[in-house]
Amino acid sequence: MTNQRILSHFHESAETKIQSATVLAQPIAQAIELMFAALSNGNKILACGNGGSAADSQHFAAELVGRFERERFPLPALALTTDTSLLTAVANDYSYREIFSKQVQAFGQAGDILLAISTSGNSANVMAAIEAALEREMRVVALTGKGGGAIGKMLTDADVHICVPAERTARIQEVHLTCIHCICDGIDVALFGGDVNE
Protein backbone atom coordinates (compact mmCIF):
# COMPACT_ATOMS: atom_id res chain seq x y z
CA MET A 1 0.00 0.00 0.00
CA THR A 2 2.70 2.50 1.01
CA ASN A 3 4.94 1.67 -1.96
CA GLN A 4 2.02 1.99 -4.36
CA ARG A 5 1.16 5.41 -2.94
CA ILE A 6 4.77 6.54 -3.33
CA LEU A 7 4.85 5.26 -6.92
CA SER A 8 1.64 7.14 -7.67
CA HIS A 9 3.26 10.40 -6.55
CA PHE A 10 6.19 9.84 -8.91
CA HIS A 11 3.93 8.87 -11.81
CA GLU A 12 1.57 11.80 -11.29
CA SER A 13 4.50 14.20 -11.00
CA ALA A 14 6.05 12.89 -14.23
CA GLU A 15 2.74 13.02 -16.08
CA THR A 16 2.08 16.59 -14.93
CA LYS A 17 5.52 17.68 -16.13
CA ILE A 18 5.04 16.01 -19.52
CA GLN A 19 1.62 17.62 -19.93
CA SER A 20 3.05 21.00 -18.88
CA ALA A 21 6.07 20.92 -21.18
CA THR A 22 4.24 21.71 -24.41
CA VAL A 23 1.97 24.29 -22.80
CA LEU A 24 4.73 26.11 -20.90
CA ALA A 25 7.67 26.02 -23.33
CA GLN A 26 6.67 29.27 -25.05
CA PRO A 27 5.99 31.36 -21.93
CA ILE A 28 9.20 30.03 -20.33
CA ALA A 29 11.11 31.12 -23.44
CA GLN A 30 9.46 34.54 -23.19
CA ALA A 31 10.43 34.78 -19.51
CA ILE A 32 14.05 33.98 -20.37
CA GLU A 33 14.08 36.65 -23.07
CA LEU A 34 12.52 39.24 -20.75
CA MET A 35 14.88 38.48 -17.86
CA PHE A 36 17.99 38.33 -20.03
CA ALA A 37 17.14 41.69 -21.61
CA ALA A 38 16.64 43.24 -18.17
CA LEU A 39 19.89 41.82 -16.80
CA SER A 40 21.76 42.94 -19.92
CA ASN A 41 20.48 46.47 -19.35
CA GLY A 42 21.77 46.56 -15.78
CA ASN A 43 18.42 45.83 -14.16
CA LYS A 44 17.63 43.24 -11.48
CA ILE A 45 15.06 40.59 -10.66
CA LEU A 46 13.00 40.61 -7.47
CA ALA A 47 11.18 37.42 -6.44
CA CYS A 48 8.38 36.72 -3.99
CA GLY A 49 5.93 34.04 -2.86
CA ASN A 50 4.56 32.36 0.26
CA GLY A 51 5.51 29.04 1.85
CA GLY A 52 6.91 26.69 -0.78
CA SER A 53 6.79 29.57 -3.25
CA ALA A 54 8.93 31.63 -0.86
CA ALA A 55 11.46 28.79 -0.94
CA ASP A 56 11.30 28.82 -4.75
CA SER A 57 11.95 32.58 -4.73
CA GLN A 58 15.06 32.04 -2.63
CA HIS A 59 16.15 29.09 -4.78
CA PHE A 60 15.88 31.25 -7.91
CA ALA A 61 17.85 34.13 -6.39
CA ALA A 62 20.55 31.72 -5.18
CA GLU A 63 20.94 30.25 -8.69
CA LEU A 64 21.42 33.72 -10.18
CA VAL A 65 23.66 35.27 -7.54
CA GLY A 66 25.65 32.06 -7.07
CA ARG A 67 25.49 29.85 -10.10
CA PHE A 68 23.28 27.33 -11.85
CA GLU A 69 25.43 24.80 -13.74
CA ARG A 70 28.40 26.85 -14.91
CA GLU A 71 30.82 29.33 -13.42
CA ARG A 72 29.94 32.93 -14.23
CA PHE A 73 29.74 36.36 -12.65
CA PRO A 74 26.91 36.93 -10.14
CA LEU A 75 23.61 38.21 -11.53
CA PRO A 76 21.43 40.64 -9.52
CA ALA A 77 18.44 38.80 -8.06
CA LEU A 78 16.84 39.33 -4.67
CA ALA A 79 14.26 37.21 -2.84
CA LEU A 80 11.85 39.44 -0.92
CA THR A 81 11.11 36.61 1.53
CA THR A 82 14.22 36.51 3.71
CA ASP A 83 14.47 39.58 5.97
CA THR A 84 12.46 38.57 9.04
CA SER A 85 12.79 41.97 10.73
CA LEU A 86 11.45 43.75 7.67
CA LEU A 87 8.70 41.19 7.04
CA THR A 88 7.44 41.18 10.62
CA ALA A 89 7.66 44.96 10.98
CA VAL A 90 5.57 45.55 7.87
CA ALA A 91 3.11 42.76 8.75
CA ASN A 92 2.71 44.12 12.28
CA ASP A 93 2.62 47.86 11.53
CA TYR A 94 0.71 47.73 8.23
CA SER A 95 -0.59 44.39 7.01
CA TYR A 96 0.63 41.03 5.75
CA ARG A 97 -0.65 42.06 2.32
CA GLU A 98 2.12 44.69 2.10
CA ILE A 99 5.18 42.61 3.05
CA PHE A 100 6.33 42.33 -0.57
CA SER A 101 4.83 45.47 -2.12
CA LYS A 102 6.73 47.79 0.23
CA GLN A 103 9.97 46.08 -0.80
CA VAL A 104 9.07 46.44 -4.47
CA GLN A 105 8.48 50.15 -3.83
CA ALA A 106 11.83 50.40 -2.03
CA PHE A 107 14.03 48.36 -4.38
CA GLY A 108 12.20 48.15 -7.70
CA GLN A 109 12.99 50.43 -10.63
CA ALA A 110 11.63 50.78 -14.14
CA GLY A 111 12.99 47.93 -16.26
CA ASP A 112 13.39 45.52 -13.34
CA ILE A 113 11.54 42.20 -13.30
CA LEU A 114 9.28 40.81 -10.57
CA LEU A 115 9.11 37.02 -10.41
CA ALA A 116 5.75 36.50 -8.69
CA ILE A 117 5.04 32.94 -7.53
CA SER A 118 1.62 31.72 -6.36
CA THR A 119 0.31 28.20 -6.92
CA SER A 120 -3.30 29.40 -6.66
CA GLY A 121 -2.80 32.71 -8.44
CA ASN A 122 -4.71 34.37 -5.60
CA SER A 123 -2.09 35.27 -2.96
CA ALA A 124 -3.02 38.77 -1.79
CA ASN A 125 0.50 39.89 -0.92
CA VAL A 126 1.86 38.65 -4.27
CA MET A 127 -0.95 40.51 -6.04
CA ALA A 128 -0.02 43.68 -4.12
CA ALA A 129 3.60 43.22 -5.20
CA ILE A 130 2.47 42.95 -8.82
CA GLU A 131 0.44 46.15 -8.47
CA ALA A 132 3.49 47.95 -7.07
CA ALA A 133 5.72 46.57 -9.83
CA LEU A 134 3.38 47.68 -12.61
CA GLU A 135 3.14 51.14 -11.04
CA ARG A 136 6.95 51.34 -11.20
CA GLU A 137 7.03 50.24 -14.88
CA MET A 138 8.56 46.90 -14.01
CA ARG A 139 7.69 43.77 -15.96
CA VAL A 140 6.22 40.69 -14.26
CA VAL A 141 6.85 36.99 -14.75
CA ALA A 142 4.12 35.10 -12.87
CA LEU A 143 4.37 31.42 -11.96
CA THR A 144 0.89 30.12 -11.10
CA GLY A 145 -1.40 27.12 -11.41
CA LYS A 146 -5.09 26.28 -10.98
CA GLY A 147 -6.07 28.42 -13.97
CA GLY A 148 -4.02 31.44 -12.91
CA GLY A 149 -6.51 32.95 -10.48
CA ALA A 150 -6.70 36.72 -10.03
CA ILE A 151 -3.03 37.15 -10.90
CA GLY A 152 -3.67 35.95 -14.44
CA LYS A 153 -6.15 38.80 -14.89
CA MET A 154 -3.74 41.45 -13.56
CA LEU A 155 -0.94 40.94 -16.05
CA THR A 156 -0.40 43.13 -19.09
CA ASP A 157 0.58 42.05 -22.60
CA ALA A 158 4.18 42.97 -21.72
CA ASP A 159 4.24 40.47 -18.85
CA VAL A 160 4.64 36.68 -18.92
CA HIS A 161 2.26 34.16 -17.35
CA ILE A 162 3.56 30.64 -16.73
CA CYS A 163 0.43 28.82 -15.54
CA VAL A 164 0.86 25.13 -14.72
CA PRO A 165 -2.14 23.13 -16.05
CA ALA A 166 -2.79 21.36 -12.74
CA GLU A 167 -4.94 21.70 -9.62
CA ARG A 168 -2.87 19.87 -6.99
CA THR A 169 -0.53 22.23 -5.13
CA ALA A 170 2.33 19.72 -4.79
CA ARG A 171 2.34 19.01 -8.54
CA ILE A 172 2.25 22.73 -9.36
CA GLN A 173 5.21 23.37 -7.06
CA GLU A 174 7.19 20.56 -8.69
CA VAL A 175 6.61 22.04 -12.14
CA HIS A 176 7.47 25.52 -10.85
CA LEU A 177 10.89 24.25 -9.80
CA THR A 178 11.46 22.78 -13.27
CA CYS A 179 10.40 26.11 -14.80
CA ILE A 180 12.88 27.95 -12.56
CA HIS A 181 15.68 25.62 -13.64
CA CYS A 182 14.72 26.13 -17.30
CA ILE A 183 14.84 29.91 -16.82
CA CYS A 184 18.25 29.77 -15.10
CA ASP A 185 19.60 27.53 -17.84
CA GLY A 186 18.15 29.81 -20.52
CA ILE A 187 19.77 32.88 -19.00
CA ASP A 188 23.15 31.09 -18.89
CA VAL A 189 22.80 29.98 -22.51
CA ALA A 190 21.82 33.53 -23.55
CA LEU A 191 24.93 34.82 -21.79
CA PHE A 192 27.42 32.23 -23.00
CA GLY A 193 25.79 30.15 -25.75
CA GLY A 194 25.84 26.38 -26.04
CA ASP A 195 25.08 23.91 -23.30
CA VAL A 196 27.21 23.10 -20.27
CA ASN A 197 26.38 19.41 -20.80
CA GLU A 198 27.42 19.30 -24.49
Secondary structure, DSSP 4 states (H G I P E B T S, - for coil): -HHHHHHHHHHHHHHHHHHHHHHHHHHHHHHHHHHHHHHHTT--EEEE-STHHHHHHHHHHHHHHT-SSS------EEETT--HHHHHHHHHHT-GGGTTHHHHHHH--TT-EEEEE-SSS--HHHHHHHHHHHHTT-EEEEEEEGGGHHHHHH--TTSEEEEES---HHHHHHHHHHHHHHHHHHHHHHHH-S-TT-
